[in-house]
Amino acid sequence: MLNKAASGFAAGVLISIGGTVYLSCDNKYVGAFFFSIALICICLKGYSLYTGKIGFIPEKHRKEEVSVLLLGLLGNAVATVLFGYILSFALPAVGEAAKAVCAAKLTQPVLSTFIRAFFCGILMYLAVSIYRDNKTVIGILFCIPVFILSGFEHSIADIFYFAADGTAALKAFLFILNVILGNSLGAMMLPVITKIGKGADADVKS
């Protein structure tokens, strides 16, 4: 149990680094590209990132898999909150950049946030599944910048941004819950559709 939470914590550390480089870049295209290093390292090391694993639950939805997923999420959240505060203290410019980012996020309509999170979930699933299936980071290098530049919402990165901003309001907490839900449903959409398609094909053949 502790091992799974520690793996999630490690993933959260890397997302914090990705968030820091993104906030530190004046050029948003450069920042979006270099954020990718976080997921590349997470996949290569096998760390537990909630948004990278939730899409595989339709394939393996045993109670053990769900508990591992939730422990990973806990580790992700603890790390991004902790390092959000630490890095904004060490790098004040990061905290200032986070304030602008978070202020914009909290003005979004709830449904808009959910939709943005849903499409981020799709891209996160594709990035990780392409890596798993083909042992290449090409999906990560394209999917991560695409979700960032499109304005889609990533729950674990958003936790880091709010921590770096110093925001601890109820509105921010509810925002994160909405993004987690959107990420989760978005990540599971393609696997569920694929599973239904395979089931329909099997029924036709039988």
C-alpha positions in Angstrom: 0.0 0.0 0.0 2.7 2.5 1.0 4.6 1.5 -2.2 1.7 2.5 -4.4 1.3 5.8 -2.7 5.0 6.4 -2.9 4.8 5.7 -6.7 2.1 8.3 -6.9 4.1 10.8 -4.9 7.0 10.3 -7.3 4.7 11.0 -10.3 3.5 14.1 -8.5 7.0 15.4 -8.1 7.6 15.0 -11.9 4.3 16.8 -12.7 5.4 19.6 -10.3 8.6 19.9 -12.4 6.7 19.9 -15.6 4.3 22.6 -14.2 7.3 24.7 -13.1 9.0 24.7 -16.5 5.7 25.5 -18.2 5.1 28.5 -15.9 8.7 29.6 -16.3 8.6 29.8 -20.1 7.7 33.1 -21.7 6.9 31.2 -24.9 3.8 28.9 -24.3 4.8 26.6 -27.1 8.2 25.9 -25.6 6.6 25.5 -22.2 4.0 23.0 -23.5 6.7 21.0 -25.2 9.0 20.8 -22.2 6.1 19.9 -19.9 6.1 16.6 -21.8 9.3 15.6 -20.0 7.2 14.9 -16.9 5.1 12.2 -18.5 8.0 10.7 -20.4 9.9 10.2 -17.2 6.8 8.9 -15.4 6.2 6.3 -18.1 9.9 5.2 -18.4 10.1 4.8 -14.6 6.7 3.2 -14.2 5.4 5.7 -11.7 1.7 5.9 -10.9 0.0 9.0 -12.4 -3.8 9.0 -11.9 -4.6 10.5 -15.3 -2.3 8.1 -17.0 -3.9 5.0 -15.4 -7.6 5.7 -15.1 -8.2 5.0 -18.7 -7.2 1.4 -18.3 -9.8 0.6 -15.5 -12.4 -0.6 -18.1 -9.9 -3.3 -19.0 -9.0 -4.2 -15.4 -11.5 -3.1 -12.9 -10.8 -5.4 -10.0 -11.0 -3.9 -6.5 -7.2 -4.1 -6.2 -6.8 -2.1 -9.4 -9.1 0.6 -8.1 -7.4 0.8 -4.7 -4.0 1.1 -6.4 -5.4 3.9 -8.6 -6.8 5.9 -5.6 -3.5 5.5 -3.6 -1.7 6.8 -6.6 -4.0 9.8 -6.8 -3.4 10.5 -3.1 0.3 10.4 -3.7 -0.1 12.7 -6.8 -2.0 15.3 -4.8 0.3 15.3 -1.7 3.4 15.8 -3.9 1.9 18.5 -6.1 0.6 20.5 -3.1 3.8 20.2 -1.2 6.1 21.1 -4.2 3.7 23.7 -5.4 4.3 25.7 -2.2 8.0 24.9 -2.1 8.8 25.8 -5.7 6.7 29.0 -5.5 8.7 30.0 -2.5 12.1 29.2 -4.1 11.0 30.7 -7.5 8.7 33.6 -6.8 8.1 34.2 -10.6 6.5 30.7 -10.7 4.0 31.7 -8.0 3.2 34.9 -9.8 2.6 33.1 -13.1 0.4 30.6 -11.3 -1.8 33.4 -9.9 -2.7 34.5 -13.5 -3.3 30.9 -14.6 -5.5 30.1 -11.6 -7.5 33.3 -11.7 -8.4 32.5 -15.3 -9.4 28.9 -14.4 -11.7 30.0 -11.6 -13.7 32.2 -14.0 -14.6 29.3 -16.3 -18.1 27.9 -16.3 -18.4 24.5 -14.6 -19.5 22.8 -17.8 -16.7 24.4 -19.8 -14.1 23.1 -17.2 -15.6 19.6 -17.4 -15.4 19.5 -21.2 -11.8 20.7 -21.2 -11.0 18.0 -18.6 -12.8 15.4 -20.6 -10.7 16.0 -23.7 -7.5 16.1 -21.7 -8.4 12.7 -20.4 -8.7 11.4 -24.0 -5.3 12.7 -24.8 -3.7 11.4 -21.6 -5.1 7.9 -22.4 -3.7 8.0 -25.9 -0.3 9.3 -24.8 0.1 6.4 -22.3 -1.5 3.7 -24.3 0.7 4.5 -27.4 3.7 4.3 -25.1 2.6 1.0 -23.6 1.7 -0.6 -27.0 4.6 0.6 -29.1 7.3 1.5 -26.6 7.7 5.0 -28.1 7.3 8.4 -26.5 6.0 10.0 -29.8 2.4 10.0 -28.5 3.5 11.8 -25.3 5.5 14.4 -27.3 2.4 15.3 -29.3 -0.5 14.7 -26.9 0.8 16.7 -24.0 1.5 19.9 -25.9 -1.8 19.5 -27.7 -3.8 19.4 -24.5 -1.9 22.3 -23.0 -2.1 24.5 -26.0 -5.8 23.7 -26.5 -6.6 24.9 -23.0 -7.7 21.5 -21.7 -7.6 20.8 -17.9 -5.3 18.3 -16.2 -6.3 17.6 -12.6 -2.8 16.8 -11.2 -1.2 19.8 -12.9 -4.0 22.0 -11.7 -3.4 20.9 -8.1 0.2 22.1 -8.6 -0.9 25.4 -10.1 -3.3 26.1 -7.2 -0.7 25.2 -4.6 1.9 27.4 -6.3 -0.7 30.2 -6.3 -1.4 29.6 -2.6 -5.1 29.1 -3.3 -6.8 26.9 -0.7 -10.4 28.1 -1.3 -13.5 25.8 -1.5 -14.0 27.0 -5.1 -10.5 25.7 -6.1 -11.3 22.3 -4.4 -14.6 22.0 -6.3 -12.8 23.0 -9.5 -10.3 20.1 -9.0 -13.0 17.6 -8.3 -14.7 18.6 -11.5 -11.5 18.2 -13.5 -10.8 14.8 -11.9 -14.3 13.6 -13.0 -13.8 15.0 -16.5 -10.3 13.5 -16.9 -11.6 10.1 -15.7 -14.6 9.9 -18.0 -12.6 11.2 -21.0 -9.7 8.7 -20.4 -12.2 5.8 -20.2 -14.2 6.8 -23.3 -12.1 5.2 -26.0 -11.4 2.0 -24.1 -15.1 1.6 -23.4 -16.0 2.2 -27.0 -13.4 -0.3 -28.1 -14.6 -2.9 -25.6 -18.2 -2.5 -26.8 -17.1 -2.9 -30.4 -15.2 -6.1 -29.7 -18.2 -7.4 -27.8 -20.5 -6.7 -30.7 -18.1 -8.4 -33.1 -18.0 -11.4 -30.9 -21.8 -11.6 -30.8 -22.0 -11.4 -34.6 -19.5 -14.2 -35.1 -21.2 -16.4 -32.6 
